[in-house]
Amino acid sequence: MPTLYGCPNSRSLRAAWALEEAGADYDYVFVDLFKGAGRAADYLQINPGGKVPTLIVDGLPLTESGAILVWVAEHFPDAALLPPPSDAVARAEAWRWLCFCLTELDAALWNLAKHRFALPERLRVAAMEDTARWEFERAANLLALRLEASPCLAGEAFSVADILAAHCLAWARSAKLEIASPTLTDYLERNLARPAVARAMAREAAAKADAA
Ligand SMILES: N[C@@H](CCC(=O)N[C@@H](CS)C(=O)NCC(=O)O)C(=O)O
């Protein structure tokens, strides 16, 4: 059974969401990032980067939320979290938007977070706030264009690309970035209303409560 190392209010929600969509059995281990557990020697043995999520699959500590989403989609094909190889166009769209979410949306949000609080104070540049906001807005506009043309990023059907995009939009909202496009706000609400999201959040919260 896979084991997910995660922490509420982090990118591990992406992994838990995908596992819940797939109906997977998995263990969840809470890593208290806010108390430095990511830097503890035992966790660094598992993930030398000290970050979450990490998914242990067949003894392999798989890091990177994008790779974890693809692993889940490929190991639970019945959940149809990626278009099948026979649908080459939809599959290419899924890959395209997965990459876009990681390199454009996530990158802009991470820039904002790094310069607000995540970097050591001496490395933070206040002016990066404007840069990151500009980068996010530009990426969000492109995402909106795609979603004006199709209900999901890969086409008609929900895929792991939508998990990444919706997670990034929810992150933007909690970082107090404006999401001006009604297409994007509708898309966000629709995806956050999926039962797998509530289950994933409950799983993360329960693991944290158990560890207290
Ligand atoms: N590129 C990685 C980023 C993972 C990441 O930065 N996770 C944050 C939480 S959202 C973390 O664990 N930060 C702890 C740290 O930087 O020490 C992914 O997508 O999985």
The ligand as an SDF file (V2000), in Angstrom:
LIG
                    3D

 20 19  0  0  0  0  0  0  0  0999 V2000
    8.1960   20.8860   -6.5480 N   0  0  0  0  0  0  0  0  0  0  0  0
    7.7360   20.2570   -5.3490 C   0  0  0  0  0  0  0  0  0  0  0  0
    7.6000   21.3180   -4.2910 C   0  0  0  0  0  0  0  0  0  0  0  0
    7.3080   20.7290   -2.9260 C   0  0  0  0  0  0  0  0  0  0  0  0
    7.3310   21.8120   -1.8560 C   0  0  0  0  0  0  0  0  0  0  0  0
    7.9730   22.8650   -1.9760 O   0  0  0  0  0  0  0  0  0  0  0  0
    6.6210   21.5460   -0.7510 N   0  0  0  0  0  0  0  0  0  0  0  0
    6.5830   22.4970    0.3390 C   0  0  0  0  0  0  0  0  0  0  0  0
    5.1870   22.4970    0.9550 C   0  0  0  0  0  0  0  0  0  0  0  0
    3.9770   22.9990   -0.2300 S   0  0  0  0  0  0  0  0  0  0  0  0
    7.5470   22.0400    1.4270 C   0  0  0  0  0  0  0  0  0  0  0  0
    7.5730   20.8730    1.7570 O   0  0  0  0  0  0  0  0  0  0  0  0
    8.3110   22.9720    1.9770 N   0  0  0  0  0  0  0  0  0  0  0  0
    9.2010   22.6830    3.0450 C   0  0  0  0  0  0  0  0  0  0  0  0
   10.5600   23.2680    2.7900 C   0  0  0  0  0  0  0  0  0  0  0  0
   10.7530   23.9620    1.7760 O   0  0  0  0  0  0  0  0  0  0  0  0
   11.4330   23.0170    3.6270 O   0  0  0  0  0  0  0  0  0  0  0  0
    6.4060   19.5260   -5.5960 C   0  0  0  0  0  0  0  0  0  0  0  0
    5.6400   19.9710   -6.4730 O   0  0  0  0  0  0  0  0  0  0  0  0
    6.1310   18.5240   -4.9360 O   0  0  0  0  0  0  0  0  0  0  0  0
  1  2  1  0
  2  3  1  0
  2 18  1  0
  3  4  1  0
  4  5  1  0
  5  6  2  0
  5  7  1  0
  7  8  1  0
  8  9  1  0
  8 11  1  0
  9 10  1  0
 11 12  2  0
 11 13  1  0
 13 14  1  0
 14 15  1  0
 15 16  2  0
 15 17  1  0
 18 19  2  0
 18 20  1  0
M  END
$$$$
